[in-house]
Amino acid sequence: MHPEIFSIGPVTVYSFGVMLAIAFLASGNVVQRELGRKGLDPELASTFTLWAAVGGIVGSRVLSFLDDWRGFVADPLAFVFTGAGFVFYGGLIGGFLTVSYVIWRKGLPYWRVTDCIAPALAVGQAIGRIGCQLAGDGDWGVPTTLPWGMSFPHAIIGWEQWTKDAGLPIDVRVHPAPVYETIGYGLVFLILWRRRLTPHVDGYMLWMYLLLSGAVRFLVEFIRINPKLVWGLSEAQLISLAIMAIGAIQIWRSSEPTLVEAPASGRRES
């Protein structure tokens, strides 16, 4: 675990920020390649990536405020400007809204564009979780005796307080949950990347992403330390169930496989 990569005078480069930047760059590259393959303007990838970053960061922070409203009200400025407290599903919703607005404003074929973005979301999540693991931003798992269990004594937030509240020693070993998510989302990306070349209706890739990524998060949450809300499930698990249901229903309704719509160039996809 290495929250800080290096410092030059007053400037500190944080591992989470670096991995977040890499995640957006990798995602943008995937979107660019897919836009070009589908006969759309690949230069739009930078626009989508920019607005996804803006909407994602704002959305993730807003949901973090709602999750810890007391902490936010007690010290709003500290809460807003801290480097921690990013909630993925808030970022997904925020980025979805901003990118959807851009697609609508430019009059683009909505579902075809979202199919270009779906694999990029998975690879971005996989890389972003590496940043979470390096930073130790509070998303570790429950104690474990497995050989790959880890301690997070230098975590940017929460480790000492969490171990104290749980009555655990400071060097307790826990599940490296972000590593599990990186592996899971990496597999989701590989599935989507292969599936994109087979015949499917527009929108199918997005529905597959929702179903598969939701399943990954739902399962990993069982060994994370997030509080349970209802039925023994956490907030993230409830959201995961919702997006999995949306994905499954839409896949069923699409009655795939069918021939995809021809790209703008007039050629059929292979």
C-alpha positions as CSV (number, residue, x, y, z in Angstrom):
1,M,0.0,0.0,0.0
2,H,1.5,3.3,-1.1
3,P,-0.9,6.3,-0.8
4,E,1.9,8.7,-1.9
5,I,4.2,8.1,-4.8
6,F,6.5,11.0,-4.3
7,S,6.7,14.6,-3.2
8,I,8.5,17.6,-4.7
9,G,8.4,20.5,-2.2
10,P,4.8,21.2,-1.3
11,V,3.5,19.1,-4.2
12,T,2.6,15.5,-3.5
13,V,1.6,13.0,-6.1
14,Y,-0.9,10.5,-4.8
15,S,-1.3,7.0,-6.1
16,F,-5.1,7.2,-6.2
17,G,-5.0,10.3,-8.4
18,V,-2.4,8.7,-10.7
19,M,-4.5,5.5,-11.1
20,L,-7.7,7.6,-11.6
21,A,-5.9,9.5,-14.5
22,I,-4.7,6.2,-16.0
23,A,-8.2,4.8,-15.8
24,F,-9.7,7.7,-17.7
25,L,-7.0,7.6,-20.3
26,A,-7.5,3.9,-20.8
27,S,-11.2,4.3,-21.0
28,G,-10.9,7.1,-23.5
29,N,-8.7,4.9,-25.7
30,V,-11.3,2.1,-25.7
31,V,-14.2,4.5,-26.5
32,Q,-12.1,6.0,-29.3
33,R,-11.4,2.7,-30.9
34,E,-15.0,1.6,-30.6
35,L,-16.4,4.8,-32.1
36,G,-14.2,4.4,-35.1
37,R,-15.1,0.8,-35.5
38,K,-18.8,1.7,-35.5
39,G,-18.4,4.4,-38.1
40,L,-18.7,7.3,-35.6
41,D,-16.3,10.2,-35.0
42,P,-13.5,8.8,-32.8
43,E,-12.5,12.4,-31.7
44,L,-15.7,12.4,-29.6
45,A,-14.0,10.1,-27.2
46,S,-12.1,13.0,-25.5
47,T,-15.4,14.9,-25.1
48,F,-17.1,11.9,-23.5
49,T,-14.1,11.2,-21.2
50,L,-14.0,14.8,-20.0
51,W,-17.7,15.0,-19.2
52,A,-17.7,11.6,-17.7
53,A,-14.8,12.7,-15.4
54,V,-16.7,15.9,-14.4
55,G,-20.0,14.1,-13.8
56,G,-18.4,11.1,-12.2
57,I,-16.4,13.1,-9.7
58,V,-19.3,15.4,-8.8
59,G,-21.7,12.4,-8.5
60,S,-19.4,10.4,-6.4
61,R,-18.9,13.2,-4.0
62,V,-22.6,14.0,-3.7
63,L,-23.4,10.4,-2.8
64,S,-20.6,10.4,-0.2
65,F,-22.1,13.5,1.4
66,L,-25.5,11.7,1.6
67,D,-23.9,8.6,3.0
68,D,-22.2,10.6,5.8
69,W,-24.5,13.5,6.2
70,R,-23.5,14.1,9.8
71,G,-19.8,14.3,8.9
72,F,-20.6,16.7,6.1
73,V,-22.7,19.0,8.2
74,A,-20.2,19.0,11.0
75,D,-17.3,20.3,8.8
76,P,-18.5,20.9,5.1
77,L,-15.2,22.4,3.9
78,A,-13.0,19.6,5.2
79,F,-15.5,17.0,3.9
80,V,-15.5,18.6,0.4
81,F,-11.8,19.0,0.0
82,T,-10.6,15.8,1.5
83,G,-9.0,13.3,-0.9
84,A,-11.2,10.5,0.3
85,G,-14.9,9.8,0.1
86,F,-15.6,8.9,-3.5
87,V,-18.5,6.6,-4.0
88,F,-18.5,4.6,-7.3
89,Y,-22.2,4.3,-7.9
90,G,-22.6,8.1,-7.4
91,G,-19.9,8.5,-10.0
92,L,-21.6,6.1,-12.4
93,I,-24.9,8.0,-12.1
94,G,-23.2,11.4,-12.4
95,G,-21.1,10.4,-15.4
96,F,-24.1,8.7,-17.1
97,L,-26.1,11.9,-16.9
98,T,-23.5,14.2,-18.2
99,V,-22.5,11.9,-21.1
100,S,-26.1,11.2,-21.9
101,Y,-26.6,15.0,-22.2
102,V,-23.6,15.3,-24.6
103,I,-24.9,12.5,-26.8
104,W,-28.4,14.1,-26.9
105,R,-27.0,17.6,-27.7
106,K,-24.9,16.2,-30.6
107,G,-27.8,14.2,-32.0
108,L,-25.9,10.9,-31.9
109,P,-27.4,7.4,-32.0
110,Y,-27.7,6.9,-28.2
111,W,-27.6,3.1,-27.8
112,R,-24.8,2.7,-30.3
113,V,-22.7,5.2,-28.4
114,T,-23.4,3.6,-25.1
115,D,-22.2,0.3,-26.5
116,C,-18.9,2.0,-27.3
117,I,-18.7,3.2,-23.7
118,A,-19.7,0.0,-21.9
119,P,-16.3,-1.8,-22.1
120,A,-14.5,1.4,-21.2
121,L,-16.5,1.6,-17.9
122,A,-15.3,-1.9,-17.0
123,V,-11.6,-1.3,-17.7
124,G,-11.8,2.1,-15.9
125,Q,-13.2,0.4,-12.8
126,A,-10.6,-2.3,-12.9
127,I,-7.8,0.3,-13.0
128,G,-9.4,2.6,-10.6
129,R,-9.7,-0.1,-7.9
130,I,-5.9,-0.5,-8.1
131,G,-5.8,3.2,-6.9
132,C,-8.1,2.3,-4.0
133,Q,-5.9,-0.6,-3.0
134,L,-2.7,1.6,-3.1
135,A,-4.4,4.4,-1.2
136,G,-6.3,2.4,1.4
137,D,-9.4,4.6,1.2
138,G,-11.6,2.6,3.5
139,D,-12.9,-0.1,1.1
140,W,-11.0,-3.1,2.5
141,G,-12.7,-6.3,3.6
142,V,-13.4,-8.1,6.8
143,P,-10.6,-9.9,8.7
144,T,-9.2,-13.1,7.1
145,T,-6.6,-15.8,7.7
146,L,-6.0,-16.3,4.0
147,P,-2.4,-16.0,3.0
148,W,-3.1,-12.9,0.8
149,G,-4.8,-11.0,3.6
150,M,-3.3,-7.5,4.2
151,S,-3.2,-4.7,6.8
152,F,-3.7,-1.1,5.9
153,P,-1.8,0.9,8.7
154,H,-1.0,3.7,6.3
155,A,-4.5,4.0,4.8
156,I,-5.5,7.6,3.9
157,I,-8.6,7.3,6.0
158,G,-10.2,5.1,8.7
159,W,-7.9,2.2,9.5
160,E,-7.0,3.1,13.1
161,Q,-10.5,4.2,13.9
162,W,-12.1,1.1,12.3
163,T,-9.8,-1.3,14.1
164,K,-10.4,0.5,17.4
165,D,-14.2,0.5,17.0
166,A,-14.1,-3.2,15.9
167,G,-11.9,-4.2,18.9
168,L,-9.2,-5.5,16.5
169,P,-5.4,-5.2,16.7
170,I,-3.9,-2.5,14.4
171,D,-2.1,-5.2,12.4
172,V,-5.1,-7.3,11.7
173,R,-5.1,-8.8,8.2
174,V,-8.2,-8.3,6.0
175,H,-9.5,-9.2,2.6
176,P,-7.9,-6.9,-0.1
177,A,-11.4,-6.2,-1.5
178,P,-10.2,-3.7,-4.2
179,V,-8.0,-6.5,-5.7
180,Y,-11.0,-8.8,-6.0
181,E,-12.9,-6.0,-7.8
182,T,-10.0,-5.3,-10.1
183,I,-10.0,-9.0,-11.1
184,G,-13.7,-9.1,-11.4
185,Y,-14.0,-6.0,-13.5
186,G,-11.1,-7.1,-15.6
187,L,-13.0,-10.2,-16.5
188,V,-16.1,-8.2,-17.3
189,F,-14.0,-6.1,-19.7
190,L,-12.6,-9.2,-21.4
191,I,-16.1,-10.6,-21.8
192,L,-17.5,-7.4,-23.3
193,W,-14.4,-6.9,-25.5
194,R,-15.0,-10.3,-27.1
195,R,-18.8,-10.0,-27.2
196,R,-18.6,-6.7,-29.1
197,L,-17.6,-8.5,-32.3
198,T,-20.7,-10.7,-32.4
199,P,-24.1,-9.7,-33.7
200,H,-26.2,-7.8,-31.2
201,V,-28.8,-5.0,-31.0
202,D,-27.6,-1.5,-30.1
203,G,-27.7,-1.2,-26.3
204,Y,-26.9,-4.8,-25.6
205,M,-23.3,-4.1,-24.5
206,L,-24.6,-1.6,-21.9
207,W,-27.1,-4.1,-20.5
208,M,-24.4,-6.7,-20.3
209,Y,-22.1,-4.3,-18.5
210,L,-24.8,-3.5,-15.9
211,L,-25.6,-7.1,-15.3
212,L,-22.0,-8.3,-15.0
213,S,-20.5,-5.4,-13.2
214,G,-23.4,-5.3,-10.8
215,A,-22.9,-9.0,-10.0
216,V,-19.2,-8.4,-9.3
217,R,-19.9,-5.6,-6.8
218,F,-22.8,-7.5,-5.2
219,L,-20.6,-10.5,-4.5
220,V,-17.5,-8.5,-3.3
221,E,-19.7,-6.5,-0.9
222,F,-20.3,-9.7,1.2
223,I,-16.7,-9.4,2.5
224,R,-16.4,-5.6,2.6
225,I,-16.9,-3.6,5.8
226,N,-19.8,-1.4,4.5
227,P,-22.8,-1.2,6.9
228,K,-25.8,-3.2,6.1
229,L,-29.1,-1.4,5.5
230,V,-31.9,-3.9,4.9
231,W,-32.1,-7.7,4.5
232,G,-28.5,-7.9,5.5
233,L,-27.5,-6.0,2.4
234,S,-25.4,-2.9,2.0
235,E,-26.4,0.2,0.0
236,A,-24.0,-0.8,-2.8
237,Q,-25.7,-4.3,-2.9
238,L,-29.1,-2.8,-3.2
239,I,-28.0,-0.6,-6.1
240,S,-26.3,-3.6,-7.7
241,L,-29.5,-5.6,-7.6
242,A,-31.3,-2.7,-9.2
243,I,-28.8,-2.3,-12.1
244,M,-28.6,-6.1,-12.5
245,A,-32.3,-6.3,-12.9
246,I,-32.3,-3.5,-15.4
247,G,-29.6,-5.2,-17.4
248,A,-31.3,-8.6,-17.3
249,I,-34.7,-7.3,-18.3
250,Q,-33.3,-5.3,-21.2
251,I,-31.2,-8.3,-22.4
252,W,-34.4,-10.4,-22.4
253,R,-36.3,-7.7,-24.2
254,S,-33.7,-7.3,-26.9
255,S,-34.1,-10.9,-27.9
256,E,-30.5,-11.1,-29.0
257,P,-28.7,-12.2,-31.1
258,T,-29.8,-10.1,-34.1
259,L,-28.0,-8.3,-36.8
260,V,-26.6,-5.0,-35.7
261,E,-27.4,-1.8,-37.5
262,A,-25.0,-0.9,-40.2
263,P,-22.2,1.6,-39.4
264,A,-22.5,5.1,-40.8
265,S,-20.1,4.1,-43.7
266,G,-22.8,1.7,-44.9
267,R,-20.8,-1.5,-44.3
268,R,-21.9,-4.3,-42.1
269,E,-19.9,-5.1,-39.0
270,S,-17.9,-8.3,-39.0
